[in-house]
Amino acid sequence: IYAALGMQGEGISKNGIAKSVDGGLNWNMLPLPAGTDPRAYSVYADPGNANRVLAVFELDGGGQGLFLSTDGGSTWTRKQLVY
């Protein structure tokens, strides 16, 4: 289970993406992608592969970026959006 934290504003003690491997009983914060603010706006896990995760983070200096992890959130790669 993944959860995006801290998307409702300032003053929240935990920001980023949290992960639970025991059905939500215990949670661990995942490392942030380089160049991001700790705010995470959304997180999506692939139902067929729980290690494949997409997340939208606030970028340092403003704006938002889409990031992909293929190792359960241990490392992140920024993806370019194509409209």
N, C-alpha and C positions, 0 to 999 in steps of 0.2 A: 504494500500500500504506500502511495506517495501523497504528500500534502504540501501545497504552496502556503507559506506563512508570511505574514507581514504586509499583505496587500491592502490593508485598510488605513494606512497612514502612519504617522510618526508615533513614537512612544511605545511601540510593541517590543517586548524583550527578545523575541525570537523572529528572525527573518530568514528567508531562503526556502529550501526544500527539505522536508523531513521524510524519512523512510522507516517503515515498520516491516519486519519480516515475520512477525508473530501475530498477525491479525489486528494490530493496533494496540496491543498491550504495552509495548515499549517502542520508543521512537529515537532515531539518531539523525542529527543534522548532516546533510551532505555538503561536500566542498562546493564553493561557488566557482563559476567559470571566471577566468581572468578578465578583467576590464568591466566587471559588473558591480552594481550596487547590490546589497543583500536582498532587496525586495524581489520577490518572485510573484508574477501575476497569474500564472497558470502552469499546470503540470499534467501531462498525459502519458500514461503507460500503455504499451502495446499489450493487448490481452493475450496474444499468442507468445509473447516473449517479454517477461517482466524486467529484463535487463535493458530493454530498449525504451528510452524515456525522452520525451520532448518537453521543454520548459521555456517559458518566456520570462526573461529577467530584465530589470531596469539596467541600462548601460550607464557607466560612469559618464558624466557630462550630459545626461538626458537621453531620451528615446528608449526604445525597447529592442531586444534582440532575441531571436529564436535559437535555442541550443539543443543539440542532440547528445544523448549519452547511450552507448551500447554496452556499458558495463555497470548498470544499476546506479548510475549517478556518481561514480568515483571520478570520472573525467568527462569533460564536456567539449563539444566542437560547435562553433557558431555556424549557422546555416543562413544562406542568403534567401530572402523571400523574393519570389518572382510573381509579379502581378500580370 
